Amino acid sequence: MARVVVMGGGIAGHTAALHLRRMLKRSDEVVVVTPNSNWNWIPSNIWVGVGKMKADQVTFTLGPIYKRKGIGYEQALATAIHPEGDASHAKPFVDLTYTDPARADEHGELEYDYLINATGPKLNFGATPGLGPDGHSNSVCTAGHAVEASAALQASIDKMKNGERQVLVVGMGHGTCTCEGAAFEYAFNVEHEVRQAGVRDLADIVYLTNEYELGDFGVGGLTFTQQGFQTTSKLWTESLFRERGIRAVTGAHVTGVEEGVVHYEQLDGSISSLFFDFAMLLPPFRGVDLKAFDAEGSDISAEIFAPSGFMKVDADYSAKPFEEWRAEDWPSTYQVPRFPNIFAVGIAFAPPHQISQPRKSTNGTVIAPSPPRTGMPSGIMGKLAATNVAEMIKHGASAEVRTASMADMGAACVASAGSGLRKGSAASMTMYPVVPDLVKYPGTGRSLDDTFGEIGLAGHWIKLLLHYLFIYKAKARPGWHLIPE
Ligand SMILES: Cc1cc2nc3c(=O)[nH]c(=O)nc-3n(C[C@H](O)[C@H](O)[C@H](O)COP(=O)(O)OP(=O)(O)OC[C@H]3O[C@@H](n4cnc5c(N)ncnc54)[C@H](O)[C@@H]3O)c2cc1C
């Protein structure tokens, strides 16, 4: 009998846990450690943030699903890993602090044979003074944040209805943020809602981003074929911003947010301030607060985690210039080299380098998007880790370990540009591979046949369909495992 502990019940961890339960014998144990009682389909938080969905439409309670599937569930934060055990544990174990109201703040220890770290990001609002719901701007990173953002946006819309002009700022709250796609979506949803409310002429909408140019999305932009011609996501996105009258400020690092004003520096070294009535600015991400200790109790966190707090896996982390980055630098099994029974998947693993070209301002400030690890790759990695753990449990050292590098993995992304069954629209993009491979695909680093972009009403329907499909899958309803990640 083996015990697999999955830290994190989000997109990657929940996927891993459900597949593990399906693949393993009943005598093997699968236990999820996660601090929230709810699962959240984060992509639809965008619609909660503009009042088009309620929080309970994008969340559901995890406990009953785990009970039905026979998955152990500890509502707790994992705080430390002991991969070698210690004097009182022969096996490796994880330290927990319970968030379950019935055991709040109690300490726990959970032994494991295999560990999957799927703890996602720490929303690092603290990196920028005044950023976030506890400061002076809104967020849509959690369903709760999105509810607050929706109320603040509605207050601005009400003021416009009374004839007051409003400045609405949407974007990235730090020069090293990732998830530009989410901010892009929210900016266009805000524009759509304001137009629907009949007050578009009173709204100045500004998209404030760390991207060097529009359409970068943290993946260095896309080149694709459209109606027989090659085009770029830059051209495509710029035209959308022009069409919808959204002003973009690119290459920006937000240095601070105060009541009604955001301060930022740009790549040319200029320092500016922008007054706003409503602001939704995403935080930068870092790894969650986890430590690692060896058998003697010495802190080995620096070996296991990168300075960003994300877990180091089978990637090439040697520092090298941009020109020397290779597709092979990216991990393919997501195992920790010294402890192959530990996997880190989804946002939790440390990327070896950026995907977009890194840049600094003339003052030396890093202004460069961090690599996104969106839902589809996160789900794929979760399933991959589950498959490999199941194989290792069944076949021991002779198990065939499968691989899924982001340099050999495609991703589909449907970025909503406004909700509505008749008037909605979305930008649908696919890219292959996510991490460009300039050896296989000289020029753009991606397959022109498998990289694609289109905008229109059909995209909105697809996004809505995916919302229902992925919630169905996450609820482990009949046939859930047939729905791809
Ligand atoms: C606003 C927004 C919109 C987005 N839209 C899209 C989209 O349209 N399409 C797309 O593909 N991607 C989108 N993404 C990205 C997508 O949400 C992420 O790729 C995905 O959630 C990553 O999955 P994950 O499992 O790594 O992290 P998460 O889904 O964040 O899960 C991490 C889990 O770990 C738990 N956890 C945290 N700390 C601990 C701890 N110490 N111990 C145990 N558990 C812990 C968390 O509570 C959470 O349950 C969006 C992201 C945002 C913020």
The ligand as an SDF file (V2000), in Angstrom:
LIG
                    3D

 53 58  0  0  0  0  0  0  0  0999 V2000
   -7.9750   35.9080  -13.2540 C   0  0  0  0  0  0  0  0  0  0  0  0
   -7.3650   34.7300  -13.9240 C   0  0  0  0  0  0  0  0  0  0  0  0
   -7.9060   34.2660  -15.1110 C   0  0  0  0  0  0  0  0  0  0  0  0
   -7.3450   33.1840  -15.7600 C   0  0  0  0  0  0  0  0  0  0  0  0
   -7.8800   32.7690  -16.9390 N   0  0  0  0  0  0  0  0  0  0  0  0
   -7.3560   31.7000  -17.5580 C   0  0  0  0  0  0  0  0  0  0  0  0
   -7.9120   31.2320  -18.7840 C   0  0  0  0  0  0  0  0  0  0  0  0
   -8.8560   31.8060  -19.3220 O   0  0  0  0  0  0  0  0  0  0  0  0
   -7.3820   30.1360  -19.3490 N   0  0  0  0  0  0  0  0  0  0  0  0
   -6.3310   29.4760  -18.7750 C   0  0  0  0  0  0  0  0  0  0  0  0
   -5.8850   28.4720  -19.3270 O   0  0  0  0  0  0  0  0  0  0  0  0
   -5.7800   29.8860  -17.6240 N   0  0  0  0  0  0  0  0  0  0  0  0
   -6.2640   30.9820  -17.0030 C   0  0  0  0  0  0  0  0  0  0  0  0
   -5.7120   31.4100  -15.8460 N   0  0  0  0  0  0  0  0  0  0  0  0
   -4.5870   30.6500  -15.2800 C   0  0  0  0  0  0  0  0  0  0  0  0
   -5.0710   29.4320  -14.5040 C   0  0  0  0  0  0  0  0  0  0  0  0
   -5.9730   29.8370  -13.5180 O   0  0  0  0  0  0  0  0  0  0  0  0
   -3.8520   28.7550  -13.9000 C   0  0  0  0  0  0  0  0  0  0  0  0
   -3.0530   28.3020  -14.9550 O   0  0  0  0  0  0  0  0  0  0  0  0
   -4.2040   27.5500  -13.0560 C   0  0  0  0  0  0  0  0  0  0  0  0
   -5.0980   27.8870  -12.0320 O   0  0  0  0  0  0  0  0  0  0  0  0
   -2.9310   26.9640  -12.4740 C   0  0  0  0  0  0  0  0  0  0  0  0
   -3.2540   25.7970  -11.7940 O   0  0  0  0  0  0  0  0  0  0  0  0
   -2.4850   25.3710  -10.4760 P   0  0  0  0  0  0  0  0  0  0  0  0
   -3.1210   24.1180  -10.0160 O   0  0  0  0  0  0  0  0  0  0  0  0
   -1.0340   25.4030  -10.7080 O   0  0  0  0  0  0  0  0  0  0  0  0
   -2.7820   26.5390   -9.4430 O   0  0  0  0  0  0  0  0  0  0  0  0
   -4.2040   26.8780   -8.7360 P   0  0  0  0  0  0  0  0  0  0  0  0
   -5.3300   26.5120   -9.6240 O   0  0  0  0  0  0  0  0  0  0  0  0
   -4.0740   28.2920   -8.2620 O   0  0  0  0  0  0  0  0  0  0  0  0
   -4.2210   25.9110   -7.4910 O   0  0  0  0  0  0  0  0  0  0  0  0
   -3.3190   26.0020   -6.4100 C   0  0  0  0  0  0  0  0  0  0  0  0
   -3.9700   25.3540   -5.2160 C   0  0  0  0  0  0  0  0  0  0  0  0
   -3.0030   25.2090   -4.1830 O   0  0  0  0  0  0  0  0  0  0  0  0
   -3.6000   25.6300   -2.9540 C   0  0  0  0  0  0  0  0  0  0  0  0
   -2.5220   26.0280   -2.0280 N   0  0  0  0  0  0  0  0  0  0  0  0
   -1.8960   27.2160   -1.9300 C   0  0  0  0  0  0  0  0  0  0  0  0
   -0.9680   27.1660   -0.9600 N   0  0  0  0  0  0  0  0  0  0  0  0
   -0.9890   25.9180   -0.4590 C   0  0  0  0  0  0  0  0  0  0  0  0
   -0.2560   25.2540    0.5630 C   0  0  0  0  0  0  0  0  0  0  0  0
    0.7130   25.8710    1.2490 N   0  0  0  0  0  0  0  0  0  0  0  0
   -0.5500   23.9700    0.8240 N   0  0  0  0  0  0  0  0  0  0  0  0
   -1.5260   23.3110    0.1290 C   0  0  0  0  0  0  0  0  0  0  0  0
   -2.2450   23.9020   -0.8410 N   0  0  0  0  0  0  0  0  0  0  0  0
   -1.9670   25.1800   -1.1440 C   0  0  0  0  0  0  0  0  0  0  0  0
   -4.5020   26.7640   -3.3780 C   0  0  0  0  0  0  0  0  0  0  0  0
   -5.4600   27.0610   -2.3790 O   0  0  0  0  0  0  0  0  0  0  0  0
   -5.1120   26.1740   -4.6280 C   0  0  0  0  0  0  0  0  0  0  0  0
   -6.1820   25.3240   -4.3150 O   0  0  0  0  0  0  0  0  0  0  0  0
   -6.2320   32.5260  -15.1890 C   0  0  0  0  0  0  0  0  0  0  0  0
   -5.6810   32.9830  -13.9900 C   0  0  0  0  0  0  0  0  0  0  0  0
   -6.2310   34.0940  -13.3810 C   0  0  0  0  0  0  0  0  0  0  0  0
   -5.6120   34.5850  -12.0850 C   0  0  0  0  0  0  0  0  0  0  0  0
  1  2  1  0
  2  3  1  0
  2 52  2  0
  3  4  2  0
  4  5  1  0
  4 50  1  0
  5  6  2  0
  6  7  1  0
  6 13  1  0
  7  8  2  0
  7  9  1  0
  9 10  1  0
 10 11  2  0
 10 12  1  0
 12 13  2  0
 13 14  1  0
 14 15  1  0
 14 50  1  0
 15 16  1  0
 16 17  1  0
 16 18  1  0
 18 19  1  0
 18 20  1  0
 20 21  1  0
 20 22  1  0
 22 23  1  0
 23 24  1  0
 24 25  2  0
 24 26  1  0
 24 27  1  0
 27 28  1  0
 28 29  2  0
 28 30  1  0
 28 31  1  0
 31 32  1  0
 32 33  1  0
 33 34  1  0
 33 48  1  0
 34 35  1  0
 35 36  1  0
 35 46  1  0
 36 37  1  0
 36 45  1  0
 37 38  2  0
 38 39  1  0
 39 40  1  0
 39 45  2  0
 40 41  1  0
 40 42  2  0
 42 43  1  0
 43 44  2  0
 44 45  1  0
 46 47  1  0
 46 48  1  0
 48 49  1  0
 50 51  2  0
 51 52  1  0
 52 53  1  0
M  END
$$$$
